[in-house]
Amino acid sequence: MTKIRSWVDDITDDAPVVAIAEKIGMDQSQLNKQLKGRANINPEVVVKIARGYGANPLPGLVEIGLITLHEAGVEDDGIWTRTKVRKLLSDESTVTDADLVYESSRRLQARGVNIDIRTI
């Protein structure tokens, strides 16, 4: 999977290419080629996708190499939270089960859900 495809999946909540193409008014096969890396992705397409899904286009422009993180005004990749979390969670040596339970319970408690992690 290309970096731009990961970004698109994140902002579209894994929408299928046909739905994305329809939303931005683009031919599905051409969009699919660009997202799979078989054709250079046009920066205008990145902006259209971002606007179509109410997202900031700057991370997408960084992913295609048009601008740098610094130029985008970002000093780290915190913008790509979902992608970063997926990568971290897929590596069991990075995040332990205890880390996951603690963070989940912390977030639930912040939302007013009382949970006793000792019973899990």
Secondary structure as UniProt FT lines:
FT   HELIX           3..12
FT   HELIX           17..24
FT   HELIX           28..35
FT   TURN            36..37
FT   HELIX           43..52
FT   TURN            53..54
FT   HELIX           58..63
FT   TURN            64..65
FT   TURN            69..73
FT   HELIX           78..80
FT   HELIX           81..90
FT   TURN            92..94
FT   HELIX           97..110
FT   TURN            111..112
FT   HELIX           117..119
//
